[in-house]
Amino acid sequence: MPLWKIHGNGRTVAPDAVVRPEERLNWPATIAIGVQHVIAMFGATFLVPILTGFPVPTTLLFSGVGTILFLLVTRNKLPSYLGSSFAFIAPVTAATATAGMGSALAGIVAVGVLLAIIGLVVHIAGVKWVDRFLPPVLAGTIVALIGFNLAGAARGNYEQAPITATFTLAITILFAVVFRGFLGRISIFLGVIAGYIFAGFRGELDFAAVNEAAWVGLPTFHFPDFANSGTWSAMAMFLPVVLVLIAENVGHVRGVATMVEDPAINKQTGKALLADGISTSLAGFFGGSGTTTYGENIGVMASTRVYSTAAYWVAGITAILLSMSPKFGAVINSVPVGVLGGVTTALYGLIGVIGIKIWVDNRVDFSRPVNQYTAAVGLIVAVGGFQIIDPDSGFQLGGIVLATVGAILIYHLGNLVARLRKTGADDPKPLEAVGPLGGDPAEREQA
């Protein structure tokens, strides 16, 4: 029995039809769509290793390997590409600066292991407990605070080459506004290309490493350092990433199930978490960035109406082949800092906006004080870069950890107290005195 059934005539998709995960078009069409998935993920995936200092070919290799592992674990029932997760940028950057790359890789491995364990639990017990622990107000807050916490990093890059950064940012926004469909979804990728060319005219490119790199060769591997005394302190910064990966994977599964109109796909949620956990651990163990499902690829599926897992096999294999060219990796690493400054100004802000979109899509009720404070405290602690540092041991907790833990405690303890008082958690009186979030509208108008 073939792995995939041929859909229709194998060449086209009827306006009212979709190509399901267990189906495929003919191989030329499937290969073309698979390559399109690589292009869609590429702009975002290669930025993560550039921003964190990880080898680009290694990240691409384990992005492709992770995608194939995902397809195997889900038994070809769930289409997904596993690209680099932006949720890792902040903790990886902080861990590398304080304890070295080995400690950052150890944190990635730990996230993967924990995510895989959660995946097994979800597969056995179901996904409802995740919904209770991570409701939309929390999920949105955690995603948003990770993006906004990176604002300082974007500013640092921007200020080093403001002219190139401004051009890159402007052209990226222009592409996003002007283009529709697929081109609009890869506006960041197009912005990097345009900024790269602009930087070349300004003499900001350095091709020395490109000229020295071989055309074909294995990626560079690095390994986690669990013996480093700073590793265990650094690991705390990675824990919030697990919550983001859960939200992203659950959202991906639900999105595919909705678009294919097959609720049975939701049963793959536990396997999706398990697969992403294994992929992230494997990548971290050999020097690659942690992985996650990609909204860019959801967009490609929505526009083509092709949800065939065969296309993702093509995408995974293509990424692996690209990783085998050191010269290709050197070209990516040659992206000037000004280009990165412009594109990350948009990119990190978009991560924050994705969190806000979670609130909007799920109609989070911000008349409830517990929801107000969950979001308010979490975002301020993250944006402000709050830290707790023990001067004796050197142990520290950064803004993302503090903000995530604070948001979780505020939400769950706030609701617990409200239930115990039997008054509900939607009494706006605690905020009446502060004005716009609470109080009587008539009184505010008179004031």
Secondary structure as GFF3:
##gff-version 3
##sequence-region A 1 447
A	DSSP	beta_strand	5	6	.	.	.	ID=ss1
A	DSSP	beta_strand	23	24	.	.	.	ID=ss2
A	DSSP	alpha_helix	27	52	.	.	.	ID=ss3
A	DSSP	alpha_helix	56	73	.	.	.	ID=ss4
A	DSSP	beta_strand	82	84	.	.	.	ID=ss5
A	DSSP	three_ten_helix	86	88	.	.	.	ID=ss6
A	DSSP	alpha_helix	89	99	.	.	.	ID=ss7
A	DSSP	alpha_helix	101	125	.	.	.	ID=ss8
A	DSSP	alpha_helix	128	133	.	.	.	ID=ss9
A	DSSP	alpha_helix	136	149	.	.	.	ID=ss10
A	DSSP	alpha_helix	151	160	.	.	.	ID=ss11
A	DSSP	alpha_helix	162	178	.	.	.	ID=ss12
A	DSSP	alpha_helix	181	185	.	.	.	ID=ss13
A	DSSP	alpha_helix	187	201	.	.	.	ID=ss14
A	DSSP	alpha_helix	208	212	.	.	.	ID=ss15
A	DSSP	alpha_helix	231	235	.	.	.	ID=ss16
A	DSSP	three_ten_helix	236	238	.	.	.	ID=ss17
A	DSSP	alpha_helix	239	260	.	.	.	ID=ss18
A	DSSP	three_ten_helix	263	268	.	.	.	ID=ss19
A	DSSP	alpha_helix	269	286	.	.	.	ID=ss20
A	DSSP	beta_strand	291	293	.	.	.	ID=ss21
A	DSSP	alpha_helix	295	304	.	.	.	ID=ss22
A	DSSP	alpha_helix	309	323	.	.	.	ID=ss23
A	DSSP	alpha_helix	326	333	.	.	.	ID=ss24
A	DSSP	alpha_helix	337	361	.	.	.	ID=ss25
A	DSSP	alpha_helix	369	384	.	.	.	ID=ss26
A	DSSP	beta_strand	388	389	.	.	.	ID=ss27
A	DSSP	beta_strand	396	397	.	.	.	ID=ss28
A	DSSP	alpha_helix	399	421	.	.	.	ID=ss29
A	DSSP	three_ten_helix	429	434	.	.	.	ID=ss30
A	DSSP	alpha_helix	441	446	.	.	.	ID=ss31
###
